[in-house]
């Protein structure tokens, strides 16, 4: 798919996921690299999308709550106690990718978003 095709696909709206949420097309599935994040502007937000082993997709806010900078998609993906994590690249706090919970500060969490693979595309549900 070309960038122009992706721009057109982003306009497509699927049935609502839940009140106020809609699936938004982010990119072609083969654009993602397993174990690395990708930033996407979705519904007025910057979201970090990660492709995990087994073709599992997770999406969290891209803004690091400690630095205020959009860098979570560039964080180091790892695992703690069998759960996938991402370490923020600036101050190195670790976050569970499925829940958004900060492992280093219980008072902080990243917003998580439903994500899925559908017809060769990555989709994220946001408001």
C-alpha positions as a printed NumPy array, in Angstrom:
array([[  0.   ,   0.   ,   0.   ],
       [  1.214,   3.473,  -0.74 ],
       [  1.   ,   6.408,   1.665],
       [ -1.82 ,   7.819,  -0.471],
       [ -3.807,   4.595,  -0.106],
       [ -3.334,   4.696,   3.67 ],
       [ -4.585,   8.307,   3.747],
       [ -7.756,   7.2  ,   1.965],
       [ -8.182,   4.192,   4.261],
       [ -7.952,   6.406,   7.36 ],
       [-11.197,   8.03 ,   6.274],
       [-13.045,   4.701,   6.403],
       [-15.168,   4.275,   9.499],
       [-16.337,   0.919,  10.73 ],
       [-19.256,   0.26 ,  13.084],
       [-18.725,   1.74 ,  16.564],
       [-16.787,  -0.351,  19.064],
       [-18.524,   1.236,  22.054],
       [-20.215,   4.543,  22.664],
       [-18.026,   7.28 ,  21.234],
       [-15.298,   4.909,  19.95 ],
       [-14.634,   3.906,  16.351],
       [-12.062,   1.666,  14.724],
       [ -9.5  ,   3.752,  12.849],
       [ -7.071,   2.339,  10.306],
       [ -3.467,   3.057,  11.278],
       [ -1.345,   1.292,   8.669],
       [ -0.837,  -1.891,   6.706],
       [  0.013,  -4.808,   9.008],
       [  3.297,  -5.501,   7.228],
       [  4.544,  -2.012,   8.099],
       [  4.996,  -3.039,  11.741],
       [  8.153,  -4.736,  12.998],
       [  7.635,  -7.259,  15.82 ],
       [  9.011,  -5.971,  19.117],
       [  9.142,  -2.344,  17.982],
       [  6.657,   0.473,  18.323],
       [  5.169,   2.774,  15.722],
       [  3.553,   6.149,  16.364],
       [  0.292,   7.054,  14.671],
       [ -2.045,  10.018,  14.873],
       [ -5.472,   8.519,  15.58 ],
       [ -8.602,  10.491,  16.416],
       [ -6.609,  13.559,  17.451],
       [ -4.238,  11.572,  19.692],
       [ -0.773,  10.184,  19.17 ],
       [ -0.864,   6.459,  19.853],
       [  2.034,   4.006,  20.122],
       [  1.208,   0.669,  18.475],
       [  3.258,  -2.461,  19.189],
       [  3.231,  -5.823,  17.427],
       [  3.991,  -8.541,  19.972],
       [  4.754, -12.233,  19.419],
       [  1.797, -14.209,  18.114],
       [  0.578, -11.195,  16.099],
       [ -0.859,  -9.576,  19.231],
       [ -1.357,  -5.84 ,  18.861],
       [ -1.37 ,  -3.393,  21.734],
       [ -1.801,   0.363,  21.666],
       [ -1.   ,   2.944,  24.357],
       [ -0.688,   6.718,  24.431],
       [  2.588,   7.784,  22.846],
       [  3.141,  10.617,  25.339],
       [  5.462,   9.652,  28.19 ],
       [  3.682,  10.857,  31.367],
       [  7.018,  11.606,  33.08 ],
       [  8.638,  13.739,  30.35 ],
       [  5.527,  14.921,  28.484],
       [  7.163,  14.006,  25.155],
       [  5.731,  11.703,  22.453],
       [  8.341,   8.942,  22.652],
       [  6.71 ,   5.757,  23.959],
       [  6.684,   4.24 ,  20.469],
       [ 10.496,   4.462,  20.549],
       [ 10.794,   2.725,  23.907],
       [ 12.587,  -0.536,  24.534],
       [ 10.174,  -3.475,  24.414],
       [ 10.807,  -6.231,  26.937],
       [  9.116,  -8.516,  29.407],
       [  8.673,  -8.548,  33.182],
       [  7.146, -11.59 ,  34.888],
       [  5.892, -12.865,  31.539],
       [  4.113,  -9.598,  30.662],
       [  5.167,  -7.431,  27.711],
       [  6.535,  -4.027,  28.721],
       [  7.979,  -0.887,  27.202],
       [ 10.619,   1.27 ,  28.884],
       [ 10.258,   4.99 ,  28.24 ],
       [ 13.358,   6.198,  26.389],
       [ 13.936,   9.35 ,  28.448],
       [ 13.652,   8.434,  32.157],
       [ 13.367,   4.655,  31.675],
       [ 10.14 ,   3.965,  33.58 ],
       [  8.616,   0.634,  32.541],
       [  4.973,   0.181,  31.542],
       [  2.937,  -2.987,  31.014],
       [  1.787,  -2.84 ,  27.408],
       [ -1.552,  -4.601,  27.923],
       [ -2.692,  -2.519,  30.908],
       [ -0.641,   0.685,  30.665],
       [  0.348,   0.316,  34.343],
       [  3.69 ,   1.861,  35.312],
       [  5.827,  -0.732,  37.081],
       [  7.94 ,   1.971,  38.725],
       [  5.159,   4.248,  40.031],
       [  1.727,   2.839,  40.915],
       [  0.152,   6.304,  40.616],
       [  0.924,   6.56 ,  36.885],
       [ -0.44 ,   4.698,  33.854],
       [ -0.615,   5.065,  30.108],
       [ -4.031,   5.105,  28.441],
       [ -4.539,   1.869,  26.507],
       [ -6.585,   1.468,  23.338],
       [ -8.14 ,  -1.61 ,  21.718],
       [ -6.123,  -2.68 ,  18.672],
       [ -6.624,  -5.403,  16.091],
       [ -5.444,  -6.824,  12.787],
       [ -8.209,  -6.834,  10.189],
       [ -7.883,  -7.631,   6.498],
       [ -4.144,  -6.945,   6.51 ],
       [ -4.507,  -3.612,   8.308],
       [ -3.812,  -2.39 ,  11.827],
       [ -6.794,  -0.719,  13.486],
       [ -7.079,   1.147,  16.778],
       [-10.344,   2.142,  18.488],
       [-10.36 ,   5.683,  19.869],
       [-12.851,   8.439,  20.533]])
